[in-house]
């Protein structure tokens, strides 16, 4: 099962219940994954190379409704290409989210004296299982993945693709969107949505597991913060993630 299913019209999508966030609307990581997956699919047809980074902006909540996207090539270069993808609810003019993806054609370079450090593979399935629930009590994006925590990292394995044939970057963005929540200084005292998300990949993950060694810093007097982390697979580091954080008091109707 895919988290977003294509509709008859090109670049039109229907989100499943697994795309939902913990409150109203869709999870930002699900939306960013959809937008990046479309760019990665186009990259294969246009020979743009590997998606090495994505910067997402969540402009307003994305509703559980039929959605449309529009891709725009910013630059199509010999080595680097940059593509934007923006999302709207069908029938509305104000966008909900946009993602800018950078792609590069890989070329081997010899670097004298450089030695890549080898690491022993780990098995995240041996770590304790985590099953957080959304406050609305219904299915949500976390139900689309297996989550475990062990050592100094949180680990995620997607059970469902964001779309059929989604690429490596799209598969990382969903887990990466949890970074600021994993590293909270304190838990369950305020909501802390992230209005943006940036991921850079050193290499695509090998295997299904994506790990995050996360940290977060809050400045309550301004109601702001940042989240960041090292992205991992079972063999070692694959990239970095960062986001801004907005601190929002819980509504009295929402349990903390």
KEBA-98738 format. One record per residue (C-alpha): x, y, z; residue in one letter. Coordinates in steps of 0.05 Angstrom, whole numbers, padded with zeros to 5 digits, always signed. Each point is the difference from the previous one (the first is absolute). Layout:
// KEBA-98738
XYZA/...
***
This chain:
// KEBA-98738
+00000+00000+00000X/+00026+00070-00018X/-00012+00059+00046X/-00021+00042-00059X/-00038-00030-00059X/+00000+00032-00069X/-00065+00026-00029X/-00019+00001-00073X/+00027+00070-00013X/+00076+00006-00003X/+00033+00024+00065X/-00064-00009+00039X/+00001-00041+00064X/-00047-00029+00052X/+00031-00007+00070X/-00015-00061+00041X/-00013+00002+00075X/+00074-00015+00010X/+00018+00069-00025X/-00033+00034+00060X/+00039+00039+00052X/-00011-00001+00075X/-00049+00059-00001X/-00038+00030-00059X/+00023-00013-00071X/+00056-00042-00030X/+00068-00014+00030X/+00053+00046-00029X/+00048-00058-00012X/-00052-00036-00041X/-00013+00062-00043X/+00075+00013-00010X/+00010-00073-00019X/-00054+00004-00052X/+00029+00062-00032X/+00071-00027+00000X/-00023-00067-00028X/-00030+00034-00061X/+00066+00037-00012X/+00040-00065+00007X/-00046-00034-00050X/+00011+00057-00050X/+00075-00003+00013X/+00002-00071-00025X/-00033+00020-00066X/+00042+00063-00008X/+00067-00030+00021X/+00011+00052+00055X/+00038-00048+00045X/-00009-00011+00075X/-00043+00043+00045X/+00049+00025+00052X/-00042+00051+00040X/-00070+00025+00012X/-00024+00064+00033X/-00074+00000+00018X/-00044+00056+00024X/-00068-00015+00032X/-00040+00062-00016X/-00066-00020+00032X/-00033-00065+00022X/-00013-00048-00057X/-00071-00027+00005X/-00021-00073-00008X/-00026+00014-00070X/+00017-00011-00073X/+00065+00035-00016X/+00036+00026-00062X/+00074+00015-00011X/+00040+00039-00050X/+00074-00010-00015X/+00044+00056-00025X/+00072-00008-00024X/+00042+00056+00031X/+00063-00021-00036X/+00020-00061-00041X/+00076-00002+00000X/+00056-00044-00022X/+00016-00023+00072X/-00054+00032+00044X/-00075+00007-00011X/-00050+00035+00046X/-00075-00014-00002X/-00058+00029+00039X/-00065-00037+00014X/-00060+00034+00032X/-00065-00028+00027X/-00071+00026+00003X/-00068-00029+00020X/-00040-00011-00063X/-00044+00061-00013X/+00042+00047+00043X/+00050+00054-00021X/+00042+00006+00063X/+00056-00052+00005X/+00011-00042+00062X/+00072-00022-00010X/+00059+00004-00047X/+00065-00039-00006X/+00064+00018-00037X/+00042-00061-00019X/+00073+00003-00021X/+00026-00056-00045X/+00070-00017-00022X/+00033-00047-00049X/+00050-00042+00038X/+00073-00001-00023X/+00055-00037+00036X/+00059+00042+00024X/+00065-00028+00027X/+00022+00034+00065X/+00071-00019+00022X/+00005-00018+00073X/-00075-00005+00011X/-00026-00062+00035X/-00074-00011+00012X/-00012-00029+00070X/-00034-00068+00001X/-00053-00016+00051X/-00032-00064+00022X/-00073-00007-00022X/-00052+00002+00056X/-00069-00031+00005X/-00053+00051+00022X/-00053-00055+00005X/+00034-00021+00066X/-00017+00068+00032X/-00065+00013+00039X/-00061+00015-00042X/-00033+00069+00004X/-00073+00010-00019X/-00020+00072+00013X/-00073+00018-00013X/-00031+00063-00028X/-00043+00042+00045X/-00059-00009-00047X/+00004-00076+00011X/-00005-00017-00074X/+00051-00027-00049X/+00058+00046-00016X/+00068+00004-00033X/+00036-00036+00057X/-00043-00061-00014X/+00034-00005-00069X/+00067-00017+00032X/+00032-00044+00052X/+00034+00043+00053X/+00053-00023+00049X/+00050+00034+00046X/+00067-00026+00023X/+00069+00026+00018X/+00003+00074-00020X/-00048-00003-00059X/-00073-00009-00020X/-00013-00047-00057X/-00056-00003-00052X/-00018-00050-00053X/-00055+00019-00049X/-00055-00053-00007X/-00033+00038-00057X/+00029+00040-00057X/-00020+00073-00005X/-00017-00014-00074X/+00014-00061-00043X/+00074-00001-00019X/+00021+00056+00047X/+00075+00016-00001X/+00052+00001+00055X/-00007+00073+00020X/-00076-00006+00006X/+00010-00060+00045X/+00045+00040+00047X/-00042+00063+00006X/-00057-00033+00038X/+00043-00026+00057X/+00043+00063-00001X/-00062+00043+00015X/-00003-00030+00070X/+00069+00027+00019X/-00022+00059+00042X/-00049-00044+00039X/+00051-00053+00015X/+00048+00050+00030X/-00050+00042+00041X/+00030+00029+00064X/-00065-00018+00036X/-00059-00040-00025X/-00075+00014-00004X/-00001+00072+00025X/-00008+00039-00065X/-00012-00015-00073X/+00062+00011-00042X/-00017+00000-00075X/+00056+00010-00050X/-00016+00049-00057X/+00058-00026-00041X/+00043-00061-00010X/+00068-00007-00033X/+00036-00065-00016X/+00068-00011-00032X/+00021-00070-00020X/+00073-00022-00001X/-00024-00064-00033X/-00066-00038-00008X/-00017-00047+00057X/+00016-00073-00009X/-00058-00042+00025X/-00067+00020+00029X/+00021+00031+00066X/+00012+00074+00010X/+00029+00023+00067X/+00003+00070+00031X/+00049+00023+00053X/-00040+00061+00019X/+00005+00062+00043X/-00045+00061+00010X/+00010+00069+00031X/-00057+00043+00025X/-00005+00074+00017X/-00066+00004+00038X/+00004+00076+00010X/-00007+00007-00075X/-00042-00062-00013X/+00052-00026-00049X/+00050-00057-00008X/+00039-00042-00047X/+00007-00075-00012X/+00058-00035-00034X/+00030-00068-00006X/+00046-00050-00034X/-00036-00047-00048X/+00022-00073+00001X/-00011-00068-00032X/+00023-00065+00031X/+00070+00011-00029X/+00012+00071+00024X/-00012+00073-00016X/-00040+00018-00062X/-00014+00075+00010X/-00027+00056+00043X/-00068+00030+00017X/-00021+00067+00029X/-00064+00040+00011X/-00027+00062+00036X/-00049-00011+00057X/-00059+00042+00022X/-00023-00010+00073X/-00076+00002+00008X/-00039-00011+00065X/-00046-00059-00002X/-00074+00016-00008X/-00039-00015+00063X/-00041-00050-00041X/+00063-00039-00019X/+00030-00045+00054X/+00074+00010+00014X/
***
